[in-house]
């Protein structure tokens, strides 16, 4: 009989986090959420920070609760990309990490292009040019707070920083490093060309390690404080998208997937990065994944739009569940108004319903007034954007995918899943919901030797989860409306 393995996965999203114990009996993975907590940014004198010490407190709570039912073999952490903390010469945190939605990077992309041409930057890094990327955050520090950068000895991305708090080891895991726009995508190392062009220090960047590396064990003082037994700290795919990628329940080597959460990421898994004129024109990113694979991805604003609308309605005294919002959207008139989900005005936090109305007013469309009309506008526009991204990606690769694996929290909206199938004209296979956590767990099990290969891990996940199929039902109507969406969003 196979010995049961228990591992502990921490999954941090942009608004919440959770601790999940994964138990593998040799055939299937069983998950138990032992702790859930809020992850709210904190505004202090005009700067938006992550409350990282509170997050580490929640990690301690999660470890303590997991230990109640027995020790775990390992711990793995995944988070969002691009953000980081800076350590001083003594290894102390200089200040709380700044949130990627903070406005400090305004104008930094244009400033960077004064020193390195856009085509050269993309040609080296293969990263989608986005103001939130680490490179532009560091450039803002050099321009606006050089004294802070001068004090820094080590930069650690968010999952690497939390791993450091657990183990005392400073490393940069491959997948999270690849979100930074500082990595040479082909050579898989920090790009001295990019860093020198912007006069940024390469000495603060730690050694890059492969995804799934054991970096050490829990710090002895931490074990004593919490009454825990030592466990391995595994650098799983620190970028949550790459943990989710590991959980795509497919038998195919060539597949198209959509990770649907606060951000939506649509792409595929390749042996090597694809960096050419077509991918640069489409602004498609290349990220690193498990086994040195490359993920060819399009970043799209996702459920952030609905989440931020919901927060605004709560401020106005209306407590809608996500299920209620879906029902209201289903009842609303179809194809009335569209937005471009990635328009700059939708990136910051704030009154999202008002911004959506302003966008529709500015583009000469009917203004969505009701809650259902706004949510339907978002859902339909996201589905259109997914179709556009899929077309761009398939053109870059000269390959057509007949189906789309849709994973993550967004698949709980059956309406959005069906819209995506109709807009893309593809069969949508929805599941698992908990793809990021399952991928985190699977990568730990690979690291400790309980699973032999990523292919086996995906088979186990497929056998452990329920997958829902959606067939295109109104593809012709959606193609007609897509032309109108393109016309509206290109204004």
Secondary structure by P-SEA (a helix, b strand, c coil): cccbbbbbbbbbcccccbbbbbbbcccbbbbbbcbbbbbbbbbcccbbbbaaaaaaaaaaaaaaaaaccccccbbbbbbbcccbbbbcccccccccccccccccccaaaaaaaacccaaaaaaacccccccccaaaaaaaaaaccaaaaaaccccccaaaaaaaaaccbbbbcaaaaaaccccccccccccaaaaaaacccccccccccccccccccccaaaaaaacccbbbbbbccccaaaaaaaacccccccbbbbbcccbbbbbbbcccccccaaaaaabbbbbbcccbbbbbccccccaaaaaaaaaaaaaacccccaaaaaaaaaacccccccccccccccccccaaaaaaaaaaaaacccccccaaaaaaaaaaaaaaaaaaaaaaaaaaaccccccccccccccccaaaaaaaaaaacbbbbccccaaaaaaaaaaaaaaacccccaaaaaaaaaaabbbbbbccccaaaaaaaaaaaaaaaac
